[in-house]
Amino acid sequence: MDVKEAGRALKELKPEHDFFVGVDSDGCAFDTMEIKHKECFIPNIIKHWGLQPVSKYAREAAEFVNLYSKWRGINRFPALVMVFDLLREREEVRRRKVDIPRAPKIREFIDSGVPLGNPALKEAVEKTADPELKKALEWSEAVNRTVAETVKDVSPFPFVRESLEKLSTLVDIVVVSATPTEALQREWKEHNIAKYAKVIAGQEMGSKTEHLALASGGKYKANHVLMVGDAPGDMKAAKGNNALFYPVIPGEEEESWEKFHEESLNVFLSGNYAGGYEEKLIKEFMKHLPEEPPWKE
């Protein structure tokens, strides 16, 4: 399924059940966040952006942004710019007198309103021939190649398959992700769980907020739409669509999915999820995702 077909599929999704559940993929359904960032994203950031002299600090900054902070799970391009900003602020990096990119053209691309994926970036490169955007595209394509070569046989977290199987007869399921669609389809098919999703939506179709709006907006009753995710961005997408949110806590993913399978999905289907139950889960979730990096404390 190409990007346009998938986007249309979200918009044209007809409810088969009274309830809707969106599920994030990386770090939520699959234990892929650590390997993708530590083995694929970060080495390519260091290589393509000339950060070898400060590789230790670049790695720390990238891990903080993408894995261990409230920005966990954000799109790769804003995350890249945030890594640059953190490096420029750090005294140890200043002492090395390394030229950290300021990335004005990437920031313009981020603010342009287009879906933040390689297709839109490629169009921008072809239109402007801008060297900074060209380097960003080369980096992003290299990340995708490394992911395809490296991330194999990474299974879903325990209780993911069981939860999807249980949900599939009761709710309409859509994969809502900032990962490229091709990688999502490959991973979900590889583990024979793609069959549970009505649509698998990746970064090329827009933000997670847009995915949920297209797939569920105006189609379900209040408190009948739930987003399952492992990052504040997933929660923001849910709240932006007046949907409920179930947090998969980083570092406690197995326990989170077991709780979802054994308890929380039943609470959702019973109509008792909104309010105190959800608030308690979110409070615990946010405790695990700080705003300040450890080197600033």
C-alpha positions in Angstrom: 0.0 0.0 0.0 1.5 3.4 -1.0 1.3 6.5 1.0 -1.7 8.0 -0.8 -3.6 4.8 -0.5 -2.8 4.5 3.2 -3.9 8.1 3.9 -7.1 7.5 2.1 -7.6 4.3 4.0 -7.4 6.2 7.3 -10.0 8.8 6.1 -12.3 6.2 4.6 -12.1 3.7 7.6 -15.6 2.6 8.4 -16.2 1.6 12.0 -16.9 -2.1 12.4 -17.1 -1.9 16.1 -18.2 0.7 18.7 -14.6 1.2 19.9 -11.3 2.3 18.4 -7.7 1.7 19.5 -4.6 3.3 18.0 -1.4 1.6 18.8 2.1 3.0 18.5 4.8 0.7 17.2 8.5 1.5 18.1 9.1 1.2 21.9 5.4 0.5 22.5 4.3 -2.7 20.6 7.9 -3.6 19.7 11.1 -3.5 21.8 12.9 -1.6 19.0 13.6 1.8 20.4 16.9 1.0 22.0 18.4 -0.9 19.0 17.1 1.6 16.4 18.5 4.7 18.2 21.7 3.2 19.7 22.7 1.2 16.6 21.1 3.0 13.7 20.2 6.6 14.4 23.0 7.8 16.6 26.0 6.3 14.6 24.6 8.0 11.5 24.1 11.3 13.3 27.8 11.2 14.4 29.0 10.1 10.9 26.9 12.5 8.7 27.0 15.6 10.8 30.7 15.6 11.7 30.3 14.9 15.4 33.2 12.5 15.8 35.2 14.8 18.1 32.2 15.0 20.5 30.8 11.6 19.9 30.4 10.8 23.6 28.3 13.9 24.2 26.4 13.5 20.9 25.4 10.0 22.0 24.3 11.2 25.4 22.2 14.0 23.9 20.6 11.8 21.3 19.8 9.1 23.8 18.3 11.6 26.2 16.1 13.2 23.5 14.9 10.0 21.8 14.8 7.5 24.7 14.9 9.0 28.2 13.0 12.3 28.2 9.6 13.8 27.7 10.5 14.1 24.0 10.8 10.3 23.6 9.3 9.2 20.3 9.2 12.5 18.5 9.8 12.7 14.7 13.5 12.3 13.7 13.9 15.8 12.3 12.9 17.8 15.3 14.8 15.3 17.4 18.0 15.9 15.3 17.7 19.7 15.8 17.2 19.2 19.5 20.4 17.1 19.7 22.3 19.9 18.0 20.8 22.5 20.4 21.8 20.5 23.5 25.3 20.0 22.2 25.8 23.7 21.6 24.7 24.5 25.2 27.1 22.0 26.7 30.4 23.4 28.1 32.4 20.2 27.4 31.4 20.5 23.7 32.3 24.2 23.6 35.8 23.4 24.9 36.3 21.1 22.0 35.6 24.0 19.6 33.5 21.8 17.3 31.2 23.5 14.9 27.7 22.1 15.8 25.1 22.6 13.0 22.5 25.3 13.6 20.3 23.7 10.9 18.2 26.7 9.8 17.0 25.0 6.6 16.0 21.8 8.6 14.1 24.1 11.0 12.3 25.7 8.0 11.4 22.3 6.8 10.0 21.3 10.2 7.9 24.4 10.4 6.6 24.2 6.8 3.6 22.1 7.7 4.4 19.2 5.4 4.5 15.6 6.6 8.0 15.2 8.1 9.2 12.2 6.2 11.7 11.5 3.4 9.2 12.0 0.5 8.5 15.6 1.5 12.2 16.2 2.2 13.2 14.8 -1.1 10.8 17.2 -2.8 12.3 20.1 -0.9 15.8 19.1 -2.0 14.7 18.8 -5.6 13.1 22.2 -5.5 15.8 24.1 -3.6 19.0 22.1 -4.2 19.9 23.3 -0.6 23.0 21.5 0.6 21.8 21.3 4.3 18.5 19.7 3.2 20.5 17.3 0.9 22.7 16.2 3.9 19.6 15.8 6.0 18.0 13.5 3.3 21.3 11.5 3.0 21.3 11.1 6.8 17.7 10.0 7.0 18.0 7.6 4.1 21.1 6.1 5.7 19.2 5.6 8.9 16.5 3.7 7.1 19.1 1.5 5.4 20.8 0.8 8.7 17.4 0.0 10.3 16.5 -2.4 7.5 19.9 -4.1 7.8 20.1 -4.2 11.6 16.6 -4.5 13.1 15.6 -8.1 12.5 13.7 -10.7 14.6 12.8 -8.2 17.3 9.6 -9.5 18.7 6.6 -7.6 20.1 6.6 -7.2 23.9 4.9 -10.0 25.8 1.1 -9.6 26.0 1.1 -7.4 22.8 0.0 -10.2 20.5 -2.5 -11.5 23.1 -3.9 -8.0 23.6 -4.3 -7.4 19.8 -6.0 -10.7 19.4 -8.4 -10.0 22.2 -9.1 -6.4 20.9 -9.5 -7.4 17.2 -13.0 -8.9 17.8 -14.1 -5.9 19.9 -12.5 -2.7 18.5 -11.1 -1.2 15.3 -7.3 -1.2 15.5 -5.0 1.2 13.6 -1.2 1.4 13.9 -0.4 5.1 14.6 3.3 5.7 14.3 6.1 8.2 13.3 8.1 5.4 11.8 8.3 5.1 8.0 5.4 3.0 6.7 7.6 0.5 4.9 9.4 -0.4 8.1 6.1 -0.7 10.0 4.6 -3.0 7.5 7.7 -5.2 7.4 7.9 -5.5 11.2 4.1 -6.1 11.7 4.0 -8.7 8.9 7.2 -10.4 10.0 5.6 -11.2 13.3 2.1 -12.0 11.9 0.3 -9.2 13.7 -0.5 -6.9 10.8 -3.7 -8.9 10.3 -5.1 -7.3 13.5 -4.8 -3.7 12.2 -7.3 -2.0 9.8 -4.5 0.4 8.6 -0.8 0.7 9.3 0.0 4.4 9.2 3.5 5.8 9.3 5.3 9.2 9.2 4.6 9.9 5.5 0.8 10.4 6.3 1.5 13.2 8.8 1.6 13.4 12.5 0.0 10.9 15.0 -2.6 13.6 15.8 -3.5 13.7 12.1 -3.6 9.9 11.9 -6.1 9.7 14.8 -8.2 12.6 13.4 -8.5 10.9 10.0 -9.1 7.4 11.3 -11.5 8.2 14.3 -12.7 11.8 14.1 -16.5 11.9 14.2 -16.8 8.2 13.9 -17.0 7.0 17.5 -18.8 8.1 20.7 -17.0 10.0 23.5 -14.6 7.9 25.5 -14.7 5.2 22.8 -11.3 6.1 21.3 -8.0 5.0 23.0 -4.4 5.6 22.0 -1.8 3.2 23.4 1.7 4.7 23.4 5.1 5.0 25.1 5.8 8.7 24.7 4.3 12.0 25.6 3.8 12.7 21.9 1.3 9.8 21.8 -0.6 11.3 24.7 -0.6 14.7 23.0 -2.0 13.0 19.9 -4.7 11.4 22.0 -5.7 14.5 23.8 -5.6 16.5 20.6 -8.5 14.3 19.4 -10.4 14.1 22.7 -9.3 10.5 23.0 -8.1 8.5 26.0 -4.5 7.4 26.5 -3.0 4.3 27.9 0.8 4.7 28.7 3.3 1.9 28.1 6.0 3.0 30.6 9.6 3.0 29.3 11.5 0.3 31.2 8.3 -1.3 32.4 6.9 -2.3 29.0 6.1 -5.9 29.8 4.3 -5.0 33.0 2.4 -2.3 31.2 1.2 -4.6 28.5 0.2 -7.3 31.0 -1.8 -4.7 33.0 -3.4 -3.6 29.7 -4.3 -7.2 28.8 -5.5 -8.3 32.2 -7.2 -5.1 33.4 -7.1 -1.8 31.5 -8.7 -2.9 28.2 -11.6 -4.2 30.1 -11.9 -0.9 32.0 -11.9 0.9 28.7 -14.6 -1.3 27.2 -16.7 -1.0 30.3 -16.8 2.8 30.0 -15.0 3.4 33.3 -11.5 4.5 31.9 -11.9 8.3 31.7 -11.2 10.3 34.9 -9.4 8.9 37.9 -8.3 5.6 36.4 -6.6 7.3 33.4 -5.2 10.1 35.5 -3.4 7.7 37.8 -1.8 5.9 34.9 -0.6 9.1 33.3 0.9 10.5 36.5 3.0 7.4 37.0 4.0 7.5 33.3 5.3 11.1 33.4 7.4 10.4 36.5 9.6 8.3 34.2 10.3 11.0 31.6 12.2 14.1 32.8 12.5 17.4 31.0 16.1 18.3 32.1 19.1 16.1 30.9 21.1 14.5 33.7 24.2 16.6 33.0 22.3 19.8 33.8 21.2 18.6 37.2 
